[in-house]
Amino acid sequence: MGRVLVVGSFNVDHVWRVAALPAPGATLSGSYATGPGGKGFNQAIAARRAGVETRFVCALGEDLGAQLARTLCSNDGIDLRAAVVADPTGTAGIYVDAQGRNCIVIGAGANAALAPGHVADALADVTAADVLLAQLESPLGAIAQALDAGRAARATAMLNPAPANVAIDETMLVRADILTPNETEFAALVGRHVGERIEADAVASLDQPRLHALCRELLPHGSVIVTLGASGCFVSHAEAVPRGDTAICYRVPAEPAQAIDTTGAGDAFNGALAAALAQRPDSAFIEHVRFASRYAARSTEQEGAALAMPRLTV
């Protein structure tokens, strides 16, 4: 069995629950809570709670947020490899409405100081059995270093191109074996790299051949999984890389869930998918996707991000 090696962000989340998401000029009343988050940490804790040895590479300040990260990683058995920097540990402001939808504002803090050299040192022992997972809340040089380390070792290199507002060039895309955008991120990537304008809320309604063609333009050599919320997800493989599947492209329906908070659902999917790939590399890819979908669905049935990740109750 391989490991999951996550390179990414840790944030202290500040969460406000309100009846409706904020509009310009609005003053709202709601409830407040704080807890751990950040795409990198969310994905790392999901992978670990899905049953796989997990390493988390990040940058932290010298403050209470860093103490929280160290305590939580210790409690869950995550191998933390943190660079200590002068900047404060990252933060996020999250608003969640009555339907469980959210909007998020990130204060990068220490996350912006993650250096390629620290990443290289932390991943010096990566092997072909491992799954390397990265996102875009850290400096692009550090993320490129992580993906390069994974591919050099013949590990599986996964890139979750989130958040959507971070522009990446083709050299970043070609580093990934697996790309996992949501609708918003997919629409942004298609606009930048294919030159076609698609509204994010129209992605799920595209027919299968069209979605497959767009995925092949984005990542000709690998696999793309577009997560579509309540519409499930769409999987597209390069013809030479079916990953044990019988079809080159297909849809997987969403798992039923009594969702109360979708914050971190995409991270749950990514962490669980990486865990499944590391645990059962010989299984068909569709089985990994179904597992990740079940795991993400369960994560929405509790409040919070990182601490809402299920412990294999999927």
Buried (B, 14 or more C-beta within 10 A) or exposed (E): EBBBBBBBBBBBBBBBBBEEBBEEEEEEEBEEEEBBBBBBBBBBBBBBBBBBBBBBBBBBBBBEBBEBBBEBBEEBEBBBBBBEBEBBBBBBBBBBBEEBBBEBEBBBBBBBBBBBEBBBEBBEEBEEBBBBBBBBBBBBEBBBBBBBBBBEBEBBBBBBBBBBEBEBEEEBBEBBBBBBBBBBBBBBBBEBBBEEEBEBEEBBEBEEEEBBEBBBBBBEEBBBBBBBBEBBBBBBBBEEBBBBBEEBBBBBEBBEBEBBBBBBBBBBBBBBBBBBBBBEBEBBBBEBBBBBBBBBBBBBBBBBBBBBBBEEEB
